[in-house]
Amino acid sequence: MQISEKIVYDFGYYERHGVYRYIPTVSNVGDLYRVSKINFTNLQRDGESEPYSLDTTDSEVRVKIGSAGKTMIGTHIYLINYTVENGIGSNYEDHDEIYWNVTGNGWEVPIEEASLTLKTDFNASIEKSICFTGPEFSTQSNCTVEVSADGTKISTTQPLFSNEGLTIVSSFPVNTFPKSILQTNTPQDPDLKVLLILWGFMFIICNLIIAPLLIFWYKKHKNKKRFGKVVVNFDLPQSSKGGRITPSQAGTIDTARLDQNDIVATFFDLAIRKYILIEQIKEKGKFLGIGTFDSYKLTKLKSFDDLTSFEKSLEENVFGTSDTAFLKDTSITYDDFTNLEKENFKSLIEERIYTKNPKAQMSTLLVFGILLFCFGNIILGPILIILSRRLNGRTQIGDELDYKIDGLKLFLKGLDRYHTWQAKNLLFLEKMIPYAISLGYIDEFMEQLKLIKPDYSPTWYTGHGNFFISYNLFSSSMTSNITTSASSSSSGFSSGSSGGGGGGGGGGSW
């Protein structure tokens, strides 16, 4: 960007040498940073070149215009021209934007009037422009936007007091500008020699000492092979205290996270245990009541007071204060899902299956491994990246339970040929359905159950079609109503305010 600032500064009767202006070169973009480079090209006072000095740090550039041996009073016009590299927000999926703090919020003197004209020297279309005024983080808009052939002009409608500024956001079609560069940390000015010595020391410690010790410790204490070959397990998983491990807990132990299948499995589990009834019903079409479509009704049959906190939270999300709920009206938001996951891990920690929520540990190991690899730790870095999926905070009790769950998975995907006596026990098979869902083997399990019990029609699930078809429809419908990821944006249009974006800073006289 080529920026030309025209500042009309009234010194009054106070003798001053000139003005100064400082502009940050680092701006936040969500959790990342955009580092810009600013080059001053021409600085004038009253139409003539004026001496100036620059002071550049890792986070801002400061220019002081004027001469220490010369003073002035009254009104003078300053022209400051500079270019900005990597200052445009072109990292969004649906648009590019210029999010620029025009005046900066660091002026100690009031600003009577401020305006900006934005235009391009190529055929770029500005889709939308908004502006903010006031102190930092203010969302006031005491400003106007005018679009003409000469560009988009944004002007304040009232004076700006000290530490107030004008900020603009203008959007362009995506890919109007080249992608800007974002980084995970702010720039620094490190001592190269110190870094080299530190890197060499860390390389030896991390790769030649810690890495072999970590591999030895993992093989002895955490590798699944220490339990021997996985054998078929016919039993429902139980905790060390003899209590029942729920399907959602089993799925979480297996994958170290809660997912949509674990929640769907809980609905089937509650139905099989006679806490709810799942009914497939026909509803009239949404368009003029023409035709019908499959829907599902959930009915509470008894109190959830004796169930886990996870199951109680799920009940509150779905039923609220009612005893019935329709699946089409049910929505588990990302915040709901996060709370359910916390409740699930809380119960696993109480059972001494996990020491902590594994997300934090796994993410930390992954990020640490990537950073180590980027800094030349070619042995320890990849080891930590691999182990980030395996060192998930499970205890010895949890590892033993995970081994038994692996044996249960063998049964779920091979019950018809090798485990005939278990397969013929219908009550036993019904209890296995939720575990087949949470462990990811429901399709294989149902295919085999259909061969063993082709006329299977459960009492806890009513519908007008074949159960082996309708169960999958319910699962798909329920899954589509569960949101497991959050949407976020750092665009100026979604979270903009005065003082945001690039540019900014402030100035004054000296």
PyMOL commands that set and color helices and strands:
alter all, ss='L'
color gray80, all
select helices_A, chain A and resi 192-221+224-227+247-255+260-272+309-319+327-329+334-350+358-374+380-387+396-412+415-418+420-423+426-438+442-452+467-480+492-495
alter helices_A, ss='H'
color red, helices_A
select strands_A, chain A and resi 2-10+18-24+26-29+32-35+37-45+48-49+52-56+60-66+75-85+96-101+115-118+128-134+143-148+151-156+165-172+182-183+276-284+292-300+324-326+461-462+502-503+506-509
alter strands_A, ss='S'
color yellow, strands_A
deselect
rebuild
show_as cartoon
